[in-house]
Amino acid sequence: MEPIIVVVGFLGAGKTTLLKRLVTEYSQANWSPFVVLNDYENASLDALQFLDMLDEKSLKALNGSCICCSGVGELRESVNRITERVNGITLIEANGTTDACALMGFLGVGIEARFMPPVQISVVDVKNWQLRNVHNELEANQIQVSSLITLSHTDSVSEARLAQVKDDIRAINPTAEILLCEELEIDKLPELLPSSNRAEKFEHHKSHWSSCSVDLPPLPDPICIKDICDAIPDSVLRVKGCTVLGNEQGFTYFERCPDGEVFVRPYRGKPTTGAKLLTIGPGSEVKLLESAIAKSIESAASRHSV
């Protein structure tokens, strides 16, 4: 039977980083991974990051819908359509606002018998754990029915902070195994059993956030990325973009995490939906994004005219 591993966690916790590692290590160990990615806006932008590791036929991007409620049917159908193969393993990354308890309850119903019952891994950002203000409840919900909880962003925290986060996690989910991300061993994951922890009731609407995306024209220079990210308020918890910078031939990808840190890197290939700027979180509006883009380009024009 084929294992199904569902990776959940708050925005910016490190889900995609963990997923890339799992894909690499399972492939090296002669497994045949299939990856399903879900995001509010343009999941295909993230999916293309995996084309260095997987054939396109082993990737499925689910855009826009909430896979813990309205989109669970599409998710279940996508899983059931996965081709049967030797040493298959299905890896699902849920978007960062997923109601993880509802997802596991719905996903386990209607999956074909050739699959094992889905198990959930949660990624917890130790640095920012329960510092999400009004979103603390959602973050706590995302670990309640996890069989394994991996801890990320531990290099910049004290031993006391690490110990406190572990205590918090055990109070919420006493049955889960807790590991640092680097301690995770892939051969143990297919042996995990679904969580026996009883989840507390969560108001599902709290996991439904606004999101939007707009076309992103070529930007004159890298400073424009900083200007755009600075112009978008902190209430918008995730910013992603992909476009061409200056006279460069390839595309550049950037993202702003909930803690405000911005990451920029080359993007493999060309976005199938074209260059985009997208946001997730309260306050995500088209006018806001268009204004941020326009002002960044105006500032660049002033810099270059000097």
C-alpha positions in Angstrom: 0.0 0.0 0.0 1.2 3.5 -0.8 1.8 5.9 2.2 0.3 9.4 2.1 2.2 12.1 4.0 0.5 15.4 4.6 2.8 18.3 5.5 1.1 21.2 7.3 2.3 24.3 9.2 1.9 28.0 9.4 2.9 30.4 6.6 6.7 30.5 6.4 7.3 27.6 8.8 9.4 25.7 6.3 7.0 23.3 4.7 8.4 23.6 1.2 12.0 23.3 2.4 11.0 20.0 4.2 9.1 18.8 1.2 12.1 19.3 -1.1 14.3 17.4 1.2 11.8 14.5 1.4 11.5 14.4 -2.4 15.3 14.3 -2.8 15.9 11.7 -0.2 13.0 9.4 -1.2 14.2 9.6 -4.8 17.7 8.7 -3.8 16.3 5.7 -1.8 14.5 4.3 -4.9 11.0 5.5 -3.8 8.7 7.1 -6.4 7.3 10.3 -4.9 4.3 12.1 -6.2 3.8 15.7 -4.9 0.6 17.6 -4.5 0.9 21.3 -3.7 -1.9 23.6 -2.5 -1.9 27.4 -2.3 -4.4 30.2 -2.3 -3.0 31.8 -5.4 -0.9 30.3 -8.2 0.3 27.0 -6.7 2.0 26.3 -10.0 4.5 29.0 -9.1 5.7 26.7 -6.3 5.3 23.5 -8.3 7.9 24.6 -10.8 10.5 24.6 -8.0 10.3 20.8 -8.0 11.0 20.2 -11.7 14.7 19.7 -11.0 13.7 16.8 -8.8 10.6 15.3 -10.4 9.0 14.7 -13.7 6.1 17.0 -14.4 3.8 14.0 -14.4 4.7 13.5 -10.7 3.4 17.0 -9.7 -0.1 18.3 -9.1 -0.8 21.9 -8.3 -4.1 22.8 -6.7 -4.9 26.5 -6.9 -7.2 28.7 -5.0 -9.5 26.4 -3.1 -9.4 25.4 0.6 -8.4 21.8 0.7 -9.7 21.4 4.2 -13.3 22.0 3.0 -14.5 23.1 -0.5 -11.3 21.8 -2.2 -11.1 18.4 -0.4 -13.0 16.7 -3.2 -10.5 17.9 -5.8 -7.7 16.8 -3.5 -9.2 13.4 -3.0 -9.8 13.0 -6.7 -6.2 14.0 -7.5 -4.9 11.4 -5.1 -7.1 8.7 -6.5 -5.9 9.5 -10.0 -2.2 9.0 -9.1 -0.7 6.2 -11.2 0.0 3.0 -9.2 3.8 2.4 -9.2 6.5 0.4 -7.4 7.6 2.0 -4.1 5.1 4.9 -4.5 4.7 7.6 -1.8 2.4 10.6 -2.0 3.5 13.9 -0.4 0.9 16.6 0.1 1.8 20.2 1.1 -1.2 22.1 2.4 -1.3 25.9 2.3 -0.2 27.7 5.4 -3.7 28.6 6.7 -5.1 25.1 6.5 -7.5 23.8 9.2 -5.3 20.7 9.6 -7.8 18.8 11.8 -10.7 19.2 9.3 -8.3 18.3 6.4 -7.4 15.0 8.0 -11.0 14.2 8.9 -12.2 14.8 5.3 -9.2 13.4 3.4 -9.4 10.0 5.1 -12.8 9.4 3.6 -13.0 8.2 0.0 -9.3 7.4 -0.6 -8.8 4.2 -2.7 -7.9 1.0 -0.8 -4.4 0.9 -2.4 -3.4 3.8 -0.2 -2.5 3.7 3.5 -4.5 6.0 5.8 -3.1 9.6 5.5 -0.7 10.7 8.3 0.2 14.3 9.1 3.5 16.0 9.7 3.5 19.5 11.1 6.4 22.0 10.7 6.6 24.4 13.6 8.7 27.6 13.4 10.3 27.7 16.8 11.3 31.3 16.5 7.8 32.6 15.8 5.6 29.9 17.5 2.6 31.5 19.1 3.7 35.0 18.2 1.0 35.2 15.5 -1.4 37.5 17.5 -4.9 36.7 16.4 -3.6 33.7 14.4 -2.2 31.8 17.4 -5.3 29.6 17.5 -4.9 28.5 13.9 -1.2 27.7 14.4 -2.0 25.6 17.4 -4.8 23.8 15.4 -2.2 22.8 12.9 -0.4 20.5 15.3 -3.4 18.8 17.1 -3.7 15.7 14.9 -0.1 15.5 13.7 1.7 12.2 14.2 5.1 13.9 13.9 6.1 17.5 14.6 9.3 18.8 13.2 10.9 22.0 14.5 12.4 24.6 12.2 14.2 27.9 12.6 16.0 26.6 15.7 19.4 28.0 15.0 18.6 31.5 16.2 16.7 30.6 19.4 17.9 29.9 23.0 17.7 26.5 24.7 15.1 27.9 27.0 12.9 29.0 24.0 13.3 25.6 22.4 12.3 23.8 25.6 9.3 26.1 26.1 8.0 25.4 22.6 8.4 21.7 23.1 6.4 21.9 26.3 3.7 23.9 24.5 3.5 21.3 21.8 3.2 18.4 24.3 0.4 20.2 26.1 -1.6 20.4 22.8 -0.6 17.1 21.3 0.9 14.7 23.9 0.9 11.7 21.4 3.1 13.3 18.7 6.8 12.6 18.3 8.8 15.9 18.3 12.0 16.2 16.3 14.3 18.8 15.0 14.0 19.0 11.2 17.5 17.6 10.8 16.7 14.6 13.0 13.9 13.4 10.7 14.6 10.0 9.0 12.6 9.3 5.9 12.4 5.5 6.4 10.4 6.1 9.6 7.6 8.2 7.9 5.9 5.3 6.1 5.6 3.5 9.5 3.8 6.4 11.1 0.2 5.8 12.3 -2.6 8.4 12.2 -2.7 10.5 15.3 -4.9 9.3 18.2 -5.0 12.8 19.7 -8.4 14.3 20.2 -8.7 17.7 18.6 -10.4 20.7 20.1 -13.1 22.4 18.2 -11.9 25.1 15.9 -13.9 27.8 14.1 -13.2 26.8 10.6 -13.8 30.3 9.1 -10.6 31.5 10.9 -8.6 29.5 8.4 -10.2 31.4 5.4 -8.1 34.3 4.5 -8.2 36.9 1.7 -5.7 36.6 -1.1 -5.1 38.1 -4.5 -2.6 38.3 -7.4 -1.8 40.7 -10.1 0.5 40.8 -13.1 4.0 41.9 -12.2 5.9 43.8 -15.0 9.7 43.6 -15.3 11.3 45.5 -12.5 14.3 47.8 -13.2 16.4 46.6 -10.3 16.5 44.5 -7.1 15.7 47.5 -4.9 12.2 47.4 -6.4 11.6 44.1 -4.6 12.4 45.6 -1.2 10.2 48.6 -2.0 7.2 46.4 -2.9 7.6 44.3 0.2 7.9 47.4 2.4 4.8 48.9 0.9 2.6 46.0 1.8 1.4 46.1 5.4 2.3 43.5 8.0 -1.4 42.3 8.1 -0.6 40.6 4.8 1.3 37.7 6.1 2.8 36.3 2.8 4.1 38.1 -0.3 5.4 36.2 -3.3 6.5 37.4 -6.6 8.2 36.3 -9.8 9.4 38.5 -12.6 12.4 39.7 -14.6 14.9 42.1 -13.1 16.7 44.7 -15.2 18.4 43.1 -18.2 18.6 39.6 -16.8 17.6 36.8 -19.1 15.9 34.6 -16.5 13.2 35.1 -13.9 13.7 36.0 -10.2 11.5 34.7 -7.4 11.0 36.5 -4.1 8.9 36.1 -1.0 8.3 37.9 2.3 7.6 35.7 5.3 5.3 36.6 8.2 8.3 37.8 10.3 9.2 40.3 7.5 12.3 38.5 6.2 12.6 38.7 2.4 14.2 35.9 0.4 15.3 36.3 -3.3 16.6 33.6 -5.6 16.7 32.7 -9.3 13.6 31.0 -10.7 13.9 27.9 -12.8 12.1 28.2 -16.1 9.2 30.5 -16.9 6.0 30.8 -14.8 3.2 29.2 -16.7 0.8 31.9 -15.6 3.2 34.7 -16.4 5.0 37.1 -14.0 2.9 37.6 -10.9 2.8 39.3 -7.5 0.5 37.6 -5.0 -0.4 38.0 -1.3 -2.1 36.0 1.4 -3.6 37.6 4.5 -6.0 40.2 5.7 -5.8 43.3 3.5 -4.9 41.6 0.3 -6.3 43.8 -2.4 -5.6 44.3 -6.0 -5.3 48.1 -5.6 -2.8 47.7 -2.9 -0.5 45.5 -5.0 -0.8 47.7 -8.1 0.1 50.7 -6.1 3.1 49.1 -4.5 4.3 48.0 -8.0 3.8 51.5 -9.5 5.6 53.3 -6.7 8.5 50.9 -6.8 9.0 51.5 -10.6 8.6 55.3 -10.1 11.3 55.2 -7.4 13.6 53.2 -9.7 13.1 55.8 -12.5 14.2 58.5 -10.1 17.3 56.5 -9.1 18.3 55.8 -12.6 17.8 59.4 -13.9 20.4 60.8 -11.4 
